[in-house]
Amino acid sequence: MEKVNIDGKEYEVIKNYRDALNISDLEGIITDYFDSFDYILGDYAYGKVRLKGFNSKENKNYKEINAYDKIDDYIKKNCAYDCRYFILKGVEKK
């Protein structure tokens, strides 16, 4: 898996559909808010990246609305048809 560093935090690239991942677009917008999520979905709408956090069931902050196993449904229902998107997984520091 490819790993990237954004604002000093390391992420694993789970999916990069249609070459959507652009690090410079993400610098400064992945805030501490996303620290509690296991995964970050980024999709492009009207030329801007939108972010949403998702969790695995093992995460203490898990809620059904942010379930990682529903990410495909979220993309189909809330993102533009065939839009560019990426999924990042936070890498824990050991």
Phi and psi restraints in degrees (value plus and minus 20) as a CYANA .aco file:
   2 GLU   PHI     -94.3   -54.3
   2 GLU   PSI     121.0   161.0
   3 LYS   PHI    -138.6   -98.6
   3 LYS   PSI     125.7   165.7
   4 VAL   PHI    -151.6  -111.6
   4 VAL   PSI     136.6   176.6
   5 ASN   PHI    -138.1   -98.1
   5 ASN   PSI     103.9   143.9
   6 ILE   PHI    -147.5  -107.5
   6 ILE   PSI      98.1   138.1
   7 ASP   PHI      31.3    71.3
   7 ASP   PSI      21.0    61.0
   8 GLY   PHI      61.8   101.8
   8 GLY   PSI     -16.1    23.9
   9 LYS   PHI    -133.5   -93.5
   9 LYS   PSI     122.6   162.6
  10 GLU   PHI    -119.3   -79.3
  10 GLU   PSI     118.4   158.4
  11 TYR   PHI    -153.7  -113.7
  11 TYR   PSI     127.4   167.4
  12 GLU   PHI    -115.2   -75.2
  12 GLU   PSI     114.6   154.6
  13 VAL   PHI    -106.0   -66.0
  13 VAL   PSI      89.7   129.7
  14 ILE   PHI    -102.8   -62.8
  14 ILE   PSI     -62.5   -22.5
  15 LYS   PHI    -169.5  -129.5
  15 LYS   PSI     122.0   162.0
  16 ASN   PHI    -156.7  -116.7
  16 ASN   PSI      53.4    93.4
  17 TYR   PHI     -92.2   -52.2
  17 TYR   PSI     106.1   146.1
  18 ARG   PHI      38.7    78.7
  18 ARG   PSI      16.5    56.5
  19 ASP   PHI      33.4    73.4
  19 ASP   PSI      26.0    66.0
  20 ALA   PHI     -96.3   -56.3
  20 ALA   PSI     -49.7    -9.7
  21 LEU   PHI     -87.7   -47.7
  21 LEU   PSI      98.5   138.5
  22 ASN   PHI    -151.9  -111.9
  22 ASN   PSI      85.5   125.5
  23 ILE   PHI     -76.7   -36.7
  23 ILE   PSI     -61.1   -21.1
  24 SER   PHI     -83.8   -43.8
  24 SER   PSI     -48.3    -8.3
  25 ASP   PHI     -89.4   -49.4
  25 ASP   PSI     -43.7    -3.7
  26 LEU   PHI    -117.0   -77.0
  26 LEU   PSI     -37.7     2.3
  27 GLU   PHI     -82.4   -42.4
  27 GLU   PSI     104.4   144.4
  28 GLY   PHI      67.6   107.6
  28 GLY   PSI     -28.5    11.5
  29 ILE   PHI    -130.1   -90.1
  29 ILE   PSI     -34.8     5.2
  30 ILE   PHI    -106.6   -66.6
  30 ILE   PSI      70.8   110.8
  31 THR   PHI    -105.2   -65.2
  31 THR   PSI     159.3   199.3
  32 ASP   PHI     -79.1   -39.1
  32 ASP   PSI     -43.6    -3.6
  33 TYR   PHI     -70.9   -30.9
  33 TYR   PSI     -57.6   -17.6
  34 PHE   PHI    -101.9   -61.9
  34 PHE   PSI     -24.8    15.2
  35 ASP   PHI     -82.0   -42.0
  35 ASP   PSI     -48.3    -8.3
  36 SER   PHI    -103.9   -63.9
  36 SER   PSI     -24.5    15.5
  37 PHE   PHI    -119.1   -79.1
  37 PHE   PSI     124.8   164.8
  38 ASP   PHI     -97.4   -57.4
  38 ASP   PSI     -53.2   -13.2
  39 TYR   PHI    -151.9  -111.9
  39 TYR   PSI     129.5   169.5
  40 ILE   PHI    -145.3  -105.3
  40 ILE   PSI     105.6   145.6
  41 LEU   PHI    -120.4   -80.4
  41 LEU   PSI     111.1   151.1
  42 GLY   PHI    -142.6  -102.6
  42 GLY   PSI     108.2   148.2
  43 ASP   PHI    -150.0  -110.0
  43 ASP   PSI     137.8   177.8
  44 TYR   PHI    -125.7   -85.7
  44 TYR   PSI     107.0   147.0
  45 ALA   PHI    -154.2  -114.2
  45 ALA   PSI     107.1   147.1
  46 TYR   PHI      34.3    74.3
  46 TYR   PSI      17.6    57.6
  47 GLY   PHI      58.8    98.8
  47 GLY   PSI     -16.5    23.5
  48 LYS   PHI    -140.7  -100.7
  48 LYS   PSI     127.8   167.8
  49 VAL   PHI    -104.4   -64.4
  49 VAL   PSI     116.1   156.1
  50 ARG   PHI    -134.8   -94.8
  50 ARG   PSI     120.7   160.7
  51 LEU   PHI    -138.2   -98.2
  51 LEU   PSI     126.2   166.2
  52 LYS   PHI    -165.9  -125.9
  52 LYS   PSI     117.6   157.6
  53 GLY   PHI    -114.7   -74.7
  53 GLY   PSI     127.2   167.2
  54 PHE   PHI    -156.7  -116.7
  54 PHE   PSI     133.3   173.3
  55 ASN   PHI    -148.5  -108.5
  55 ASN   PSI     132.7   172.7
  56 SER   PHI    -101.6   -61.6
  56 SER   PSI     143.7   183.7
  57 LYS   PHI     -83.9   -43.9
  57 LYS   PSI     -42.3    -2.3
  58 GLU   PHI     -96.2   -56.2
  58 GLU   PSI     -35.7     4.3
  59 ASN   PHI     -92.6   -52.6
  59 ASN   PSI     114.8   154.8
  60 LYS   PHI     -84.8   -44.8
  60 LYS   PSI     -40.9    -0.9
  61 ASN   PHI    -113.5   -73.5
  61 ASN   PSI      -7.7    32.3
  62 TYR   PHI     -79.7   -39.7
  62 TYR   PSI     112.5   152.5
  63 LYS   PHI    -157.1  -117.1
  63 LYS   PSI     125.5   165.5
  64 GLU   PHI     -73.4   -33.4
  64 GLU   PSI     -58.6   -18.6
  65 ILE   PHI     -84.5   -44.5
  65 ILE   PSI     -45.4    -5.4
  66 ASN   PHI    -132.4   -92.4
  66 ASN   PSI       7.3    47.3
  67 ALA   PHI     -91.2   -51.2
  67 ALA   PSI     108.6   148.6
  68 TYR   PHI     -80.8   -40.8
  68 TYR   PSI     -53.6   -13.6
  69 ASP   PHI     -90.6   -50.6
  69 ASP   PSI     -23.8    16.2
  70 LYS   PHI    -128.1   -88.1
  70 LYS   PSI      -6.4    33.6
  71 ILE   PHI     -85.0   -45.0
  71 ILE   PSI     -55.7   -15.7
  72 ASP   PHI     -84.3   -44.3
  72 ASP   PSI     -60.6   -20.6
  73 ASP   PHI     -82.4   -42.4
  73 ASP   PSI     -61.7   -21.7
  74 TYR   PHI     -80.5   -40.5
  74 TYR   PSI     -65.2   -25.2
  75 ILE   PHI     -81.3   -41.3
  75 ILE   PSI     -64.3   -24.3
  76 LYS   PHI     -85.5   -45.5
  76 LYS   PSI     -59.0   -19.0
  77 LYS   PHI    -109.6   -69.6
  77 LYS   PSI     -47.8    -7.8
  78 ASN   PHI    -138.8   -98.8
  78 ASN   PSI     -24.0    16.0
  79 CYS   PHI    -135.7   -95.7
  79 CYS   PSI     134.2   174.2
  80 ALA   PHI     -82.1   -42.1
  80 ALA   PSI     126.5   166.5
  81 TYR   PHI     -74.9   -34.9
  81 TYR   PSI     107.7   147.7
  82 ASP   PHI      37.8    77.8
  82 ASP   PSI       9.9    49.9
  83 CYS   PHI     -90.9   -50.9
  83 CYS   PSI     141.3   181.3
  84 ARG   PHI     -94.9   -54.9
  84 ARG   PSI     114.6   154.6
  85 TYR   PHI    -173.2  -133.2
  85 TYR   PSI     144.3   184.3
  86 PHE   PHI    -161.9  -121.9
  86 PHE   PSI     138.0   178.0
  87 ILE   PHI    -148.5  -108.5
  87 ILE   PSI     106.3   146.3
  88 LEU   PHI    -133.9   -93.9
  88 LEU   PSI     126.2   166.2
  89 LYS   PHI    -137.8   -97.8
  89 LYS   PSI     107.9   147.9
  90 GLY   PHI     -86.2   -46.2
  90 GLY   PSI     119.2   159.2
  91 VAL   PHI    -123.1   -83.1
  91 VAL   PSI     102.6   142.6
  92 GLU   PHI     -95.2   -55.2
  92 GLU   PSI     120.2   160.2
  93 LYS   PHI    -100.3   -60.3
  93 LYS   PSI     116.8   156.8
